[in-house]
């Protein structure tokens, strides 16, 4: 795992041909199709959903998890996050380096981070590379958003909220 600044996250998106930043340079969800559903609230389910979402993304060389906001910040959450980052020789504050870049071999760690973001109610965007048009978003508003340019790939993910009986707020299978 390598931590990246906002500028480095933008550079990574550009190098990987992912047009997923707004005019302010903040990450945004991309894809013609989406499913927006309630984030699980039970820890074990959060962990399972995180694992299944990373598996849904498929094989990737690298994946960028860009943490955009942590409005429900609690000191104990930051203690865990900072300790995990220090284990990878990262001593910058989360605000200075909110991007986390994972290699394929680090997908278990990516699953753990995705679990944390869901548990903590943090806003994050996960982009795999090579990019095949599918990504996901976590939110402090207790939802998960999965987007894809491939309706068939999105349909695979659509079974996830149904499997765990999570409320589906919006589901589109064409242009948004």
Secondary structure, 3 states (H helix, E strand, C coil): CEEECHHHHHHHHHHCCCCCECCCCCECCCCCEEEEEECCCCHHHHHHHHHHHHHHHCCCCEEEEEEEECCCCCHHHHHHHHHHHHCCCCCCCCCCCCEEEEEHHHHHHHHHHHHHHHHHCCEEEEEEECCCCEEEEECCCCEEEEEECCHHHHHHHHHHHHHCCCCEEEEECCCC
